[in-house]
């Protein structure tokens, strides 16, 4: 399942805070960052015709851990985000069938480590082939890593702000 990972670093607070207030502040922080990450993932497939369904969960407590998750089990999204190897053959699903695809120029809708999606796709007349001996592969976009990296600083800021508000109550 594609998704991002964010870690929590300790923050020193000079005044006492109740466990209940701290838990509320941390849960609010996780909820906020999960929503931001979900928005980021939605941007990565904005111009796609077949949009993958993302699921967000959290905050969830498990012992000392507090987690949130955004992810999809879309196979196609996984190919784009994690990439595919190159030089593999493509054959028709049905024996004796042919492949049909636009044969003109192709412009990728997404780019590696860019959170967004633009107009693009294949253009040109339909071409037919019995098979493609060497597919060029898909370069990994690493959306999950880029989103986690982008939101790590936001998460630290949000946690600090929420904890400081809890201290003031």
C-alpha positions, 0 to 999 in steps of 0.5 A, a space after each residue: 500500500 502506498 503511503 507516507 511515514 512521518 516521525 515525531 521528535 520530542 519537544 521540551 515544554 516548560 510548564 506541566 500539561 495533563 496527560 489528557 490534554 497532551 493526548 488531545 493535542 497530539 491527536 489533533 496534530 495527527 488528524 491535521 497532518 493526515 488531512 494535509 497528506 490526503 490533500 497532497 496525494 489527491 494532487 498527484 492524480 488530479 488529471 487522471 481519468 481513473 483516479 485511485 481511491 485513497 483511505 485515511 485513518 487515524 489518529 489511532 492509539 496502540 500502546 505508546 504509539 499514535 498513528 495516522 495513515 493515508 494510502 491506497 491499494 491501487 495497483 496502477 498508482 503503485 506502478 507510477 509512484 514506485 516505478 517499474 523495471 524496464 525492458 519487459 515484454 507486453 503481450 495481449 491478454 487474449 492469445 492471438 490478440 493485438 495491442 492497440 495504443 496511441 502511437 504519437 508523442 507521450 507526455 507524462 502527467 506526473 514527474 518524479 518528486 513533484 506533488 501535482 499532476 498536469 495535462 498529458 497522456 498519449 496523442 496520435 493515431 492508434 497503432 497496433 502490435 502483436 507485442 512490445 518486446 521491451 517496455 521502457 518502464 516507468 520512472 518512480 515518482 516517489 510521491 509518498 517519500 516526497 509528501 512525508 518529507 514535505 509534511 515532516 516540518 509541518 507536523 513538528 510545527 503543528 504539534 508544537 502549536 497544539 501543545 503550547 495551546 494545551 499548556 495555556 489552558 
